[in-house]
Amino acid sequence: MVNTGKRSGCCFACRRRRVKCDLEKPCCRRCMDSGRVCPGYPEVWDLMLRMQNNQVEKKVQARVEKVLKTRRRERFRGRTPIASIPQGVHIPVEVLSWNQFCSDYAMGSGITFFNILPGYYTDSAPTCCREAVHAVALASFARKLRESELMARARQHYSKAIVALNVALNDPVLTADDSVLVTLLLFSLFETIVPDYLENNMLLDSDFRCHIHFRGAIMLLRWRFENGRHSVLDRRILAFFSHICFMSTFVDYELSHAKWFSFKELTAPWTSDPLLEPVLSRAIHFKRRAQIQFTVTGSQSPRLEVLPQLIRDGSTISEELEAAAISVRRTSDPNMPSHQQLTAFNGMFEVSTKTTEAIVRSLYRTVRYRVVELVRDLVARIGDGEDYSASCEFDSQVCSSEELAMILEQIHGDICAVLGLDPEHHAGDDNQGMAHRVFGMFFPITVLMFSSSAGEQKRVWFQEKLRCMGEKTGLGLATWAAQKWNSHLCIPYESANFRTPISNYH
């Protein structure tokens, strides 16, 4: 039986024994039948007092609480009320990493394919695109913070994106969606941040000597063109891959041009737009012709007839590249819409800021630097053929060491300005967007780092800066290239066995 708090009216003996009392007065019959003396019943006033005590206690507590509340109001009267602390808001690490990625790569980068990425990270985007965005953003975040758990999470999203992409490619409707093409671009970017393919031949495309997603992206671009699905997005992504293949040719000191010409052969049947702007097209054609001369065997006379004109062509191309570098000027209105901005260096960059202007200028001069190196080596070949008068004539005109040193200093100055290494000529505002600056300057730094003409001191400086910037920004390819540099020191250009893995860059 539950005690509700009401005082019982039974006799004291029955109450003590916890048995039911018959309440007969003056003596309880239960007590009498059991041979006990009934001690009697409690007084009426005792029952009333207990109930009144409970009511009084509640009233007293209410009055005390009211007085305390009044005192608290008087104590804080005239003071600014303290706002209550809200409960913590949980933000997924995928969202945090994406915000950081946009700050590092997309905001004001001037790199056309980076600028398009934020528009494809939406709730309505296909699963493959959203998972690929999470994979890239988390991988970059993990490398910056050196967090293995975040990298494991990035790889999980990468795997989910691969599965979702395979599903999308089996559906013609989903295949035509722009986000599927962006997904393949993001895979390429993931391999740039986490360059595992450079250490694993299973992940390497045998023709292009790069990661396996490169060919897939090109084949999808071809399918979209043949089915009338191509757009501005296709042109921007094609410009990105053209840029990679073109610049890799000038970093790669092998005598082959497998990557660029495989790319050209694969895209020629279906693309109507030129892959390179005229001066860059002439530069890569000159490089191929020059390297053919280094591989000719047998009689020397045919080479000596060809070399003078080839040297003159190289000199002309060098002057055109310098003119292109000087003509780079940013637009007067940096807030102009992306599609209206002036582009340069094969349409890869929107020249809207001082940083982008310096990056583009250094890229033109990097190609020029390699062209002048080739011209110098061609002049040396004439000297080897004992035509000393021709050798002296060309050496004094186009390929002096002073010219190479001048170009090197120009590129070095732009590198310092873009990466904030020279406070007097700083092209950027602060550390915001440092990742896209390192990405843009990767090729100029790498070309000079592997150039025997740069001198040991400069090469060490380039290697150290590339390593530091790779670690600071999480760009894994930069860190990897800097680490591999020591194994390629002081190897002459003419060596046919020289293989720099930087040509695998994607």
Steps between C-alpha positions, in 0.01 A plus 500: 500500500642833398520768769355817353613712790163515691525416871330168590211499760571145636610428855863524596541119543354410159704776342818368657417142393393623155168318504152622421320654796121474539496854648260395776508731796596542772706182450593316183335154486801352312721590795252357751453171310876451492532562875675834462425828666383758244709816549228716342468728199681823394324829564319680217715809537815292432364388160410855402839636605691267269301606193532868592879466542536378140300793364694751707832357381403549136388857563823584681709360215304706246553818703872436539542441126311822426725703732818347350379578148432861599847534650662361186316753283609786723860378502529497118287808443688747277740236367510364146323167504723205425379307197459131549770286335349312207560133457782399266424459129650194332644571156611191303869484418407465131347849507796647688750346259302620197495857632876481551550353153303784340714750690820325391422429135183661365466851645665744262735235360467606137543135399197432284428143602531582874249782462226266376517251790283682762206505261486120492493439875126507558240275663361414157839392360539128423654283769824448309568876484420568866712207617788609275482853642515360855794277406704785352421750776569252781825383336627858474390572859662180629836573336506854637421381853691171463200307629494134399139454613382776269696343213332166568165675486599666172582162349162367610327781311732434204389136491133599522551745215656229281202270561249778430689605185482147359125503557467841330705394196263208440209743467506716181295773668734529799807472277395816317481696827780756540565388857625161376771675299582715803532180704777374272672836530477471880657155483793654314527765769488233772795324335686832502446540873561130578735382220490128579508414130864614480599213730262233366516386137155345536358853517705630204379544143767344277453744210472829684720404796248653739210388718229281350224763515664712230397276211150462644451876505620534139269222383203664674586834336501321165162335570348835596633662182369224276158518667473878492538541875817711504496845657723761662570247773651260245728770361625590848573142596667432165714810558601358839612168354676677211686713753614195695621308195667804347692608809594142585679484168727784607561351845571155361863479389441169325535515124147369444183708485262211560261684726434808288479322166285219643269771629501679165433177310212409732328839473571591134212300340225678692612839629483792262671757723882522505651336808764773539532866419733561202818599685476200734428269207814625323700454820411134543553435129844660526585285801413185310706601196793595723499172685492308174838657425638365825404146400629503141780252442732444205616781272524842665453710184119479481476630855734791434280612211185495713635644824549867397136542394383310806701733722349804329151359554577446867622858531180631342281289728696623802427860404130422444472336841657803669260727313208285620629522858533878486153542351327325793286756678222444748152632432405837644191354671580190708130466591406434140317165450727204442390433142579863405854505641797503263681167492865423429742213462279280290182615677610342826504821709267796545735795542302695760757550781867583545559142615354345186689750287830396657421128465419531130805715435726244668348214298577670169854569618543144624427371150736764364770387742479145366500623138816703562662198666424294189642772274816506710538123464441521124776759472724266694420229244624726224820541699529122527478490119804732483311789339640741756415821312130414493516396863651829609252697291193339658647490847552873503152570367244279667628256757737673736513397863400855590166454325425182692601669824272795425198277432578301814499815712172617345330170584658499845358847566149394398523188719597712801218747430231234460603290800555800727876444533581860407305755712595786268343338194228290662229417244253345743302643788587240767513125545150461359510299179861389548411154367393625157811721485724200561298305243549777242873530574567126515627472143730805505657385827535140383650587162765719662560251781597231246690735268877461508525858367347646816805431716522290812415777746183602315391140455533433872299815571221393262494151652472632854222746415304236312526262795393764754210623290383145430486424871336833581222467243451123495585474128645150506655514154717797597630320809561184299691685227723673755578169668590334169728784392810375681508180294525701174778745585751604238380268223576653159223580258652292219469179699236284335453311824392807693146445622338753723174374644362850514370441148235283665335809644122506500 
